[in-house]
Amino acid sequence: MTDFLIEKINEENFSEFIYLIEKLAEYEKLLPPDEDAKLRLKNDAFSKNPKYEAYVAYIDEKPAGYITFYFTYSTFLAKQTLYLEDIFVLEEFRKRGLGKALFEFCKKEAKNRGCGRMDWTVLTWNEPSIRFYEKLGGERQDWYLYRLDEEQLN
C-alpha cells in the first residue's frame, strides 16, 4: 500500500491546490477558475471564518489529489452535514487507494465534528466515480439537483 500525506492547504501549497482544481476542470470539461475566482478561493479559505476547507494529498512528495468540503445543516437531524464538494485524484495516481483515503478522511472529519451525515453529488456520466462511491457504501438519493447561476440570481 502506498503512503499518503494529506495536508490542509496553506500559503505554501495553495498553488498546488489550484493546479489540481484546474486538472479537475479539465477532466469534467469545464472552465477552470479565472484569476478573480482564484483570489476568492484564497480569501475564502484563509479568512477568519473560512467558507470551506481544502486538503492536498501527496504521493512521493508530489501533489496527487485534493478534497474540499464545507458544512450545511440538517433541521431534521439538528446536526451539521459535511458536504463533500470536490474529491479528485490525478489520473497517474489512481488505483493506489488515494481516493479511498481521501473519502475516509472526510468520514473521519464528519464523525469528529459531530455531523449527522455526509453528502456529495456526482455527475451522471461519471460511472467510475459512481462505482467508487457505491463500493464505499454511498447510497444514491431520490433528489434532483436544481441550480440558478449567477445571472439568474439577478
C-alpha positions in Angstrom: 0.0 0.0 0.0 1.2 3.5 -0.9 1.8 6.0 1.9 -0.1 9.3 1.6 0.3 12.6 3.1 -2.9 14.7 3.4 -2.2 18.3 4.3 -4.5 21.2 4.9 -4.0 24.0 2.3 -1.8 26.8 3.3 0.1 29.7 1.7 2.9 27.3 0.6 0.8 24.6 -1.1 -2.0 26.9 -2.4 -0.6 26.9 -6.0 -0.6 23.1 -6.0 -4.3 23.2 -4.8 -5.1 25.5 -7.7 -3.3 23.2 -10.2 -5.4 20.3 -9.0 -8.6 22.2 -9.4 -7.6 23.1 -12.9 -7.0 19.4 -13.6 -10.4 18.5 -12.3 -12.0 21.2 -14.5 -10.1 19.6 -17.5 -11.4 16.1 -16.5 -15.0 17.5 -16.2 -14.7 19.5 -19.4 -15.4 22.8 -17.5 -13.7 26.1 -17.5 -11.2 26.4 -14.6 -11.3 29.3 -12.1 -10.2 32.6 -13.6 -7.8 34.9 -11.7 -10.6 36.6 -9.8 -12.0 33.2 -8.7 -8.5 32.1 -7.6 -8.3 35.1 -5.4 -11.7 34.4 -3.9 -10.7 30.8 -3.3 -7.6 32.0 -1.4 -9.5 34.7 0.6 -12.4 32.3 1.4 -10.0 29.6 2.6 -7.8 31.8 4.8 -10.3 34.2 6.2 -11.2 34.4 9.9 -14.3 32.3 9.2 -13.3 30.1 6.2 -16.1 29.3 3.8 -14.6 25.9 3.0 -11.8 23.6 3.9 -9.3 22.0 1.5 -6.6 19.4 1.8 -4.0 18.4 -0.8 -2.8 14.8 -0.9 0.7 13.9 -1.8 2.3 10.7 -3.0 6.1 10.7 -3.1 6.0 14.5 -2.3 4.0 15.1 -5.5 0.5 16.7 -5.3 -1.7 13.8 -6.3 -5.3 14.8 -5.3 -7.4 17.0 -3.1 -10.7 17.4 -1.3 -12.8 20.4 -0.4 -15.7 20.4 1.9 -17.9 22.7 4.0 -20.8 22.3 6.4 -24.6 22.6 5.9 -27.2 22.0 8.5 -30.0 19.4 8.7 -33.1 20.7 10.6 -34.4 17.1 10.8 -31.3 15.8 12.5 -30.5 19.1 14.2 -26.8 18.4 13.3 -24.3 19.6 10.7 -23.8 17.8 7.5 -20.3 17.6 6.0 -20.8 18.4 2.3 -18.0 17.0 0.2 -17.7 19.5 -2.7 -14.7 18.0 -4.5 -12.7 14.9 -4.3 -10.2 14.4 -7.1 -7.1 12.2 -7.8 -4.9 12.8 -10.8 -5.1 10.0 -13.3 -1.5 8.8 -12.9 -2.1 8.3 -9.1 -5.4 6.5 -9.4 -5.9 2.8 -8.4 -3.5 3.2 -5.4 -6.1 3.8 -2.7 -5.7 7.6 -2.5 -9.4 8.3 -3.4 -10.5 5.9 -0.7 -8.0 7.5 1.8 -9.4 11.0 1.0 -13.0 9.7 1.3 -12.2 8.1 4.7 -10.5 11.3 5.8 -13.8 13.1 5.2 -15.8 10.5 7.0 -13.5 10.8 10.0 -13.8 14.6 9.9 -17.6 14.4 9.8 -17.6 12.0 12.8 -15.1 14.0 14.8 -17.1 17.2 14.3 -20.4 15.6 15.3 -22.1 15.6 11.9 -25.3 13.7 11.4 -24.3 12.7 7.8 -22.1 13.4 4.8 -23.4 14.4 1.4 -22.0 14.8 -2.0 -23.1 14.8 -5.7 -21.7 13.0 -8.7 -22.2 13.7 -12.4 -24.5 11.2 -14.0 -21.9 10.4 -16.7 -19.1 9.7 -14.3 -19.6 5.9 -14.0 -16.1 5.3 -12.4 -17.0 7.7 -9.5 -20.5 6.2 -9.1 -19.0 2.7 -8.8 -16.3 4.1 -6.4 -18.9 5.7 -4.1 -21.3 2.7 -4.1 -18.4 0.4 -3.3 -17.7 2.6 -0.3 -21.3 2.3 0.9 -22.7 5.5 -0.7 -26.4 5.4 -1.5 -28.0 7.3 -4.3 -30.8 9.6 -3.1 -34.1 10.3 -4.7 -33.5 14.1 -5.2 -33.0 16.2 -8.2 -30.3 18.9 -8.1 -31.5 22.3 -9.3 -29.4 25.4 -9.8 -29.7 29.1 -10.5 -26.5 30.5 -11.9 -25.2 34.0 -11.1 -27.0 35.7 -13.9 -30.3 34.1 -12.8 -29.8 35.4 -9.3 -30.2 39.0 -10.5 
